[in-house]
Amino acid sequence: MTWDTLIERMTLDCTPAKLITVEEGMITQGIDFRLLSANRVTGRITDAADGTPLAGIHVCTSIPPPYWPSSSSEAYTDPNGRYSLFIPGSLDSANYTINADDWSRMVYTDASYPYPVELRAGMEVNGINMAMEEGARVTGRVTYAGTNAPAEGAFVECLVPDSPSSTRPKAIHSVRTDTGGNYCMAGIPEGGYVIYAMSGDFRHEGYYRDNRDCLDPPVMCESGRETAGIDIRLKPIERPKEGAIEEDGTY
């Protein structure tokens, strides 16, 4: 009886897996591993406006197959904005992209080092510094049409308006409203967006101005500034009249 066993080579040279044929009672020899020294990338993340060091920023690598994901790495900046990435070594040189994001706080927009960083086993590259821009903020209130009652826990999204019509628009950010129906989305890249909200049995509504029946042009967002008053009114979903839906969402 014979069978094939797929053994992934755990060497840090990231060589693709090979198929090994194993027979009953047979000893397979020469399944050797070679561990390579890790690469190291260091740098500093600062505020693009004033050069202030940014702590708690997530820094990571990206690289195309076949190296990913075994050659990826991540780290967080210290109070001085410094980070140190240890990346598994490779027998062949590989070009890495170094990215930074503020996903835990959503205050700053994503950044990437403008040039690929070439690494091979045991190399150390310093000075991979990046400056991050403070994102825009969008604030507003979501209420129920008719009663003007606050829509607590409504889901609010910031969408790219020019996404292909055949696919769902790309969401940049999303939040839930508080008990007063208020929301705040921060860390939004500069540009124009459509703001939508939905809640339970209420329709997916967009931002309207002056109670018009058509969507306004995209909400323009500017880095480091707040766009306030983006209020949305939710209308009930029309259902068969077995039990009418009240303005507050109850039957």
C-alpha positions as CSV (number, residue, x, y, z in Angstrom):
1,M,0.0,0.0,0.0
2,T,1.3,3.4,-0.9
3,W,0.1,6.9,-0.4
4,D,1.3,10.4,-1.0
5,T,1.9,12.8,1.8
6,L,2.2,16.5,1.3
7,I,4.9,17.9,3.5
8,E,5.3,21.6,3.7
9,R,8.9,22.5,4.0
10,M,9.2,24.6,7.1
11,T,12.5,26.1,6.1
12,L,12.4,29.9,6.1
13,D,13.6,29.9,2.5
14,C,9.9,29.6,1.6
15,T,10.5,26.9,-1.0
16,P,7.1,25.6,-2.3
17,A,5.9,22.4,-0.8
18,K,7.0,19.1,-2.5
19,L,5.1,15.9,-2.8
20,I,6.8,12.9,-1.1
21,T,5.8,9.3,-1.8
22,V,5.8,7.1,1.3
23,E,5.5,3.3,1.3
24,E,4.5,1.1,4.2
25,G,7.5,-0.1,6.2
26,M,9.8,2.3,4.2
27,I,12.1,4.8,5.9
28,T,12.3,8.1,4.0
29,Q,15.5,9.9,4.6
30,G,17.0,13.3,3.7
31,I,14.0,15.4,4.6
32,D,16.2,18.2,5.8
33,F,15.5,21.7,6.8
34,R,17.7,24.8,6.6
35,L,16.9,27.7,9.0
36,L,18.0,31.1,7.8
37,S,18.6,34.3,9.7
38,A,15.7,36.6,9.8
39,N,15.7,40.0,8.1
40,R,15.1,43.2,10.1
41,V,13.4,46.4,9.0
42,T,13.3,49.4,11.2
43,G,11.9,52.9,10.9
44,R,9.8,55.6,12.5
45,I,6.2,56.8,11.9
46,T,5.3,60.4,12.4
47,D,2.4,62.9,11.9
48,A,2.7,64.4,8.4
49,A,1.6,67.8,9.7
50,D,4.0,68.4,12.5
51,G,6.4,65.5,12.7
52,T,5.1,64.2,16.0
53,P,6.0,60.6,16.6
54,L,2.9,58.3,16.5
55,A,2.6,55.4,19.0
56,G,0.5,52.3,18.5
57,I,0.6,52.4,14.7
58,H,0.3,49.0,13.1
59,V,3.2,48.3,10.6
60,C,3.2,45.2,8.4
61,T,4.8,43.8,5.2
62,S,3.2,42.5,2.1
63,I,4.8,40.4,-0.6
64,P,3.4,38.5,-3.6
65,P,3.2,34.6,-3.6
66,P,4.9,32.2,-3.3
67,Y,6.5,33.9,-0.2
68,W,3.3,35.2,1.4
69,P,2.2,34.6,4.1
70,S,5.3,32.9,5.7
71,S,7.5,35.9,4.9
72,S,5.1,38.5,6.3
73,S,5.5,40.3,9.6
74,E,3.9,42.9,11.7
75,A,4.7,45.2,14.6
76,Y,3.5,48.3,16.5
77,T,5.3,51.6,17.0
78,D,6.6,52.5,20.5
79,P,6.0,55.9,22.2
80,N,8.8,57.4,20.0
81,G,7.1,56.2,16.9
82,R,9.8,53.6,16.2
83,Y,9.1,50.0,15.0
84,S,11.2,46.9,14.3
85,L,10.0,44.2,11.9
86,F,11.6,40.8,11.9
87,I,10.9,39.0,8.6
88,P,11.7,35.3,7.9
89,G,14.8,35.0,5.7
90,S,14.8,33.9,2.1
91,L,17.5,32.2,-0.1
92,D,16.4,34.5,-2.9
93,S,16.1,38.3,-2.6
94,A,12.5,39.5,-2.4
95,N,10.9,42.9,-2.6
96,Y,8.7,43.9,0.3
97,T,6.1,46.6,0.6
98,I,6.0,48.2,4.1
99,N,2.6,49.5,5.1
100,A,1.3,51.4,8.2
101,D,-2.3,51.8,9.4
102,D,-4.2,53.1,12.4
103,W,-6.9,50.5,12.4
104,S,-7.2,50.4,16.2
105,R,-8.1,54.1,16.6
106,M,-9.0,55.1,13.0
107,V,-7.6,58.6,13.3
108,Y,-4.8,58.5,10.6
109,T,-5.1,57.3,7.1
110,D,-3.1,54.4,5.8
111,A,0.5,54.9,4.5
112,S,3.0,52.9,2.5
113,Y,6.7,53.3,2.0
114,P,7.0,54.6,-1.6
115,Y,9.7,52.2,-2.7
116,P,9.9,48.3,-2.4
117,V,12.4,47.1,0.2
118,E,14.7,44.4,-1.2
119,L,15.7,41.8,1.4
120,R,17.5,38.4,1.6
121,A,18.5,36.3,4.5
122,G,20.2,38.1,7.4
123,M,19.8,41.6,6.0
124,E,18.9,44.7,8.1
125,V,17.5,47.8,6.5
126,N,17.0,50.9,8.6
127,G,15.4,54.3,8.0
128,I,12.1,53.0,6.5
129,N,10.2,56.1,7.8
130,M,6.7,57.1,6.9
131,A,4.5,60.1,7.7
132,M,0.8,59.6,8.2
133,E,-1.9,62.2,7.5
134,E,-4.8,62.7,10.0
135,G,-8.0,61.6,8.3
136,A,-11.2,63.5,7.9
137,R,-14.1,63.2,10.3
138,V,-17.8,62.9,9.4
139,T,-20.4,63.5,12.1
140,G,-24.2,63.5,12.1
141,R,-27.4,62.1,13.6
142,V,-29.7,59.3,12.4
143,T,-33.4,59.6,13.2
144,Y,-36.7,58.0,12.3
145,A,-38.8,59.9,9.8
146,G,-42.0,61.3,11.2
147,T,-41.2,61.1,14.9
148,N,-37.6,62.4,14.7
149,A,-36.8,59.9,17.4
150,P,-33.1,59.0,17.6
151,A,-32.1,55.7,15.8
152,E,-29.9,54.1,18.4
153,G,-27.6,51.4,17.1
154,A,-28.1,52.3,13.5
155,F,-25.4,51.1,11.1
156,V,-23.7,54.0,9.2
157,E,-21.3,53.5,6.3
158,C,-19.0,55.7,4.3
159,L,-19.0,54.5,0.7
160,V,-16.9,55.3,-2.4
161,P,-19.5,56.7,-4.9
162,D,-17.8,55.6,-8.1
163,S,-17.5,51.9,-7.3
164,P,-18.5,49.7,-10.3
165,S,-22.3,49.4,-10.5
166,S,-22.0,45.6,-10.8
167,T,-20.5,45.3,-7.3
168,R,-21.4,46.7,-3.9
169,P,-19.8,50.1,-3.3
170,K,-16.5,49.9,-1.4
171,A,-16.9,50.8,2.3
172,I,-14.2,53.0,3.8
173,H,-15.6,53.1,7.3
174,S,-18.6,52.1,9.3
175,V,-19.9,52.8,12.8
176,R,-23.0,52.4,15.0
177,T,-24.9,55.3,16.4
178,D,-25.1,56.0,20.1
179,T,-28.2,56.3,22.3
180,G,-28.9,59.8,20.9
181,G,-28.6,58.6,17.3
182,N,-25.3,60.4,16.9
183,Y,-22.3,59.0,15.0
184,C,-18.7,59.9,14.3
185,M,-16.5,58.4,11.6
186,A,-12.8,59.4,11.7
187,G,-9.7,58.5,9.8
188,I,-11.4,58.9,6.4
189,P,-9.1,59.6,3.4
190,E,-9.6,62.9,1.7
191,G,-12.2,62.8,-1.1
192,G,-15.9,62.6,-1.8
193,Y,-18.1,59.9,-0.3
194,V,-21.7,58.8,0.1
195,I,-23.0,58.3,3.6
196,Y,-25.7,55.6,4.2
197,A,-27.5,54.3,7.3
198,M,-29.8,51.4,8.0
199,S,-31.6,50.0,11.1
200,G,-33.8,46.9,11.5
201,D,-37.0,47.3,9.5
202,F,-36.0,50.7,8.1
203,R,-34.7,51.2,4.6
204,H,-31.0,51.7,3.7
205,E,-31.1,55.5,3.4
206,G,-28.5,57.9,2.1
207,Y,-27.7,61.5,3.1
208,Y,-30.2,64.1,1.7
209,R,-30.2,67.8,2.0
210,D,-33.3,69.9,2.6
211,N,-35.5,66.8,2.6
212,R,-35.1,66.3,-1.2
213,D,-36.0,62.9,-2.8
214,C,-32.6,62.5,-4.5
215,L,-29.1,61.8,-3.0
216,D,-26.9,64.8,-2.6
217,P,-23.6,65.0,-4.4
218,P,-20.9,63.1,-2.4
219,V,-19.9,64.5,1.0
220,M,-16.5,66.1,0.6
221,C,-14.0,65.3,3.2
222,E,-10.8,67.1,3.9
223,S,-7.8,65.7,5.8
224,G,-7.7,66.9,9.4
225,R,-11.1,68.6,9.3
226,E,-14.6,67.7,10.4
227,T,-17.7,67.6,8.1
228,A,-20.6,68.0,10.5
229,G,-24.4,67.9,10.1
230,I,-24.6,64.8,7.9
231,D,-27.9,63.8,9.2
232,I,-30.0,60.9,7.9
233,R,-33.7,60.1,8.3
234,L,-34.8,56.5,8.1
235,K,-38.1,55.5,6.6
236,P,-39.9,52.2,7.3
237,I,-39.8,49.4,4.8
238,E,-43.1,49.0,3.0
239,R,-44.7,45.6,3.9
240,P,-48.1,44.0,3.2
241,K,-50.8,45.4,5.4
242,E,-51.0,42.5,7.9
243,G,-49.6,44.7,10.6
244,A,-48.7,48.3,9.9
245,I,-45.3,49.5,10.8
246,E,-45.3,52.6,12.9
247,E,-42.9,55.5,12.4
248,D,-40.8,54.3,15.4
249,G,-40.3,50.8,13.9
250,T,-43.0,48.9,15.9
251,Y,-45.9,46.9,14.5
